[in-house]
Amino acid sequence: MEETAFKIRLMNPDDFDAVVKIDQKVRTAPRPEYYQMKFEKLVQSKDNLPISLVAETENGTVAGFIMGELYIGQYGISQEKATLDTIVVDPDYQNKGVGEQLINEFIKHLKRLGVENINTLVDWNDYRLIHFFSANRFIPSRIINLVRHI
Ligand SMILES: CC(C)(COP(=O)(O)OP(=O)(O)OC[C@H]1O[C@@H](n2cnc3c(N)ncnc32)[C@H](O)[C@@H]1OP(=O)(O)O)[C@@H](O)C(=O)NCCC(=O)NCCS
């Protein structure tokens, strides 16, 4: 895989527009409300610690991002409850290792905080995404998500 000079840094409130724009490129419908809620948590979280990073090109363009949360219980950090909620790389920069770099840096941060497991949800039918997570050493957990259609 091509080695590139992407810089990984913590996400900040000024990244909002870039994040919404990149997300819009990979989805049919934009979801600014979802990111509004996530960015509010970036600045004012009480019972969870947002762990969100962006990948930047050499000239400062946001090429991708990863967002997750670390839930902090009454007794401090709960090792069971770190989640990877969203990872998106701008199609212009996909397949250059940005996704892998984001995951590796995300894990490094969480490891430093004592986390041992990171959970994420993937659509059973999304083979490409399952392949991506599998290549990044995510395995199926022993908890299954049940649904009742009503
Ligand atoms: C999944 C994704 C984050 C990977 O980012 P990336 O920078 O291209 O990843 P890397 O370069 O580190 O790895 C490339 C691998 O990702 C896989 N990949 C590439 N594009 C993909 C896509 N649109 N969807 C899923 N997986 C993809 C490729 O199969 C490739 O695997 P290979 O090396 O065996 O060929 C990126 O493709 C993306 O943003 N997809 C759309 C958004 C999405 O579905 N996000 C996850 C749910 S929140």
The ligand as a MOL file (V3000), in Angstrom:
LIG
                    3D

  0  0  0     0  0            999 V3000
M  V30 BEGIN CTAB
M  V30 COUNTS 48 50 0 0 0
M  V30 BEGIN ATOM
M  V30 1 C -13.9880 2.2310 4.7580 0
M  V30 2 C -13.0520 3.4270 4.5480 0
M  V30 3 C -13.0530 4.3050 5.7870 0
M  V30 4 C -11.6360 2.9130 4.2560 0
M  V30 5 O -10.7620 4.0230 4.0990 0
M  V30 6 P -9.4370 3.9340 3.2030 0
M  V30 7 O -8.5700 5.0850 3.5290 0
M  V30 8 O -9.8090 3.7370 1.7820 0
M  V30 9 O -8.8100 2.5890 3.7870 0
M  V30 10 P -7.3730 1.9930 3.5920 0
M  V30 11 O -6.7080 2.6500 2.4230 0
M  V30 12 O -6.6840 1.9660 4.8820 0
M  V30 13 O -7.7440 0.5000 3.2500 0
M  V30 14 C -8.2350 0.1730 1.9960 0
M  V30 15 C -9.1590 -0.9890 2.1300 0
M  V30 16 O -10.4840 -0.4990 2.4070 0
M  V30 17 C -11.4270 -1.0950 1.5250 0
M  V30 18 N -12.3170 -0.0700 0.9810 0
M  V30 19 C -12.0240 0.8110 0.0360 0
M  V30 20 N -13.1100 1.5620 -0.2490 0
M  V30 21 C -14.0960 1.1190 0.5380 0
M  V30 22 C -15.4520 1.5010 0.7090 0
M  V30 23 N -16.0280 2.4780 -0.0090 0
M  V30 24 N -16.1720 0.8560 1.6450 0
M  V30 25 C -15.6200 -0.1250 2.3500 0
M  V30 26 N -14.3390 -0.5290 2.2280 0
M  V30 27 C -13.5970 0.0900 1.3160 0
M  V30 28 C -10.6940 -1.6810 0.3660 0
M  V30 29 O -11.2580 -2.9600 0.1290 0
M  V30 30 C -9.2460 -1.7630 0.8240 0
M  V30 31 O -8.9170 -3.1010 1.0790 0
M  V30 32 P -7.6760 -3.7770 0.2500 0
M  V30 33 O -6.4610 -3.0000 0.6680 0
M  V30 34 O -7.6700 -5.1880 0.7020 0
M  V30 35 O -8.0170 -3.5890 -1.1730 0
M  V30 36 C -13.4810 4.2620 3.3240 0
M  V30 37 O -13.5140 3.4320 2.2170 0
M  V30 38 C -14.8330 4.9600 3.4610 0
M  V30 39 O -14.8950 6.0880 3.9260 0
M  V30 40 N -15.9200 4.2990 3.0630 0
M  V30 41 C -17.2260 4.9260 3.0440 0
M  V30 42 C -17.7860 5.2580 4.4200 0
M  V30 43 C -18.0590 4.0700 5.2800 0
M  V30 44 O -18.7060 3.1250 4.8500 0
M  V30 45 N -17.5820 4.1460 6.5480 0
M  V30 46 C -17.7320 3.1330 7.5260 0
M  V30 47 C -18.9930 3.1720 8.2950 0
M  V30 48 S -19.0460 4.4640 9.4670 0
M  V30 END ATOM
M  V30 BEGIN BOND
M  V30 1 1 1 2
M  V30 2 1 2 3
M  V30 3 1 2 4
M  V30 4 1 2 36
M  V30 5 1 4 5
M  V30 6 1 5 6
M  V30 7 2 6 7
M  V30 8 1 6 8
M  V30 9 1 6 9
M  V30 10 1 9 10
M  V30 11 2 10 11
M  V30 12 1 10 12
M  V30 13 1 10 13
M  V30 14 1 13 14
M  V30 15 1 14 15
M  V30 16 1 15 16
M  V30 17 1 15 30
M  V30 18 1 16 17
M  V30 19 1 17 18
M  V30 20 1 17 28
M  V30 21 1 18 19
M  V30 22 1 18 27
M  V30 23 2 19 20
M  V30 24 1 20 21
M  V30 25 1 21 22
M  V30 26 2 21 27
M  V30 27 1 22 23
M  V30 28 2 22 24
M  V30 29 1 24 25
M  V30 30 2 25 26
M  V30 31 1 26 27
M  V30 32 1 28 29
M  V30 33 1 28 30
M  V30 34 1 30 31
M  V30 35 1 31 32
M  V30 36 2 32 33
M  V30 37 1 32 34
M  V30 38 1 32 35
M  V30 39 1 36 37
M  V30 40 1 36 38
M  V30 41 2 38 39
M  V30 42 1 38 40
M  V30 43 1 40 41
M  V30 44 1 41 42
M  V30 45 1 42 43
M  V30 46 2 43 44
M  V30 47 1 43 45
M  V30 48 1 45 46
M  V30 49 1 46 47
M  V30 50 1 47 48
M  V30 END BOND
M  V30 END CTAB
M  END
